[in-house]
Amino acid sequence: MYRESFFLLFAHEVKNVLSGLGNYLYLLNNQTLNSEESLLILQGLTNELRDYEAYIHELSFWIKQKRTGLQKKETNLKQLTKHIIQNQEIKNIAFQKNLSFQNNIPNLAVKLDHTLYTIVLKNIIKSALKFSEAGGSISLKSILVNHELISYVSDNGTGINLNKPTDIATFANTSSSHHRIESKLALSLCRDLLKAEGGEIWAVNNQGKGITVFFSLPIYQ
């Protein structure tokens, strides 16, 4: 199950790369663009490919780490979150919908699986962005509970029907929208990867609008 989940997530990200590349090439093929517009598109393409190259490198390193049993990495949570928010794909979606971030992650150094944390938080943020209403904000927080780090992402979107909190990561190919199916697939894969490290993912609907997605990871000494 672990290996299947990893390669499904890897394939999911490669599909996103190809889709984004196709969109940029379509725009560049538009003969009405002036040189300045073409330059901006090329810059965006360069930034996005650089982000994906780094991300796929992290995935590759992580699978090697699982085989060799390397020690977990000490990570500054606030700095790592800032880095994730600066991901070109995330920036593009946030800009298009005029969404802002409230980074309430503490300036705390903890030893955890750096790459797994990045994978999960990135996918939760992307899901929140897709379902948030334009002009809103996304809040990110983390707390330490015993030897676990619990992080969560709260949005102002449409919410989701949940029979139980863990349903957020239960993938079912239903008649839901393409974005909803894609997000649930990504989160279900993240759930499998988290479980392999002793973590979990769950969610609750906010009292007003939107949803808050939580995930936990063990902290290492």
Secondary structure, 3 states (H helix, E strand, C coil): CHHHHHHHHHHHHHHHHHHHHHHHHHHHCCCCCCHHHHHHHHHHHHHHHHHHHHHHHHHHHHHHHHHHCCCCEEEEHHHHHHHHHCCHHHHHHHHHCCCEEEEECCCCEEEECHHHHHHHHHHHHHHHHHHCCCCCEEEEEEEEECCEEEEEEECCCCCCCCCCHHHHHCCCCCCCCHHHHHHHHHHHHHHHHHHHCCCEEEEEECCCCCEEEEEEEECEC
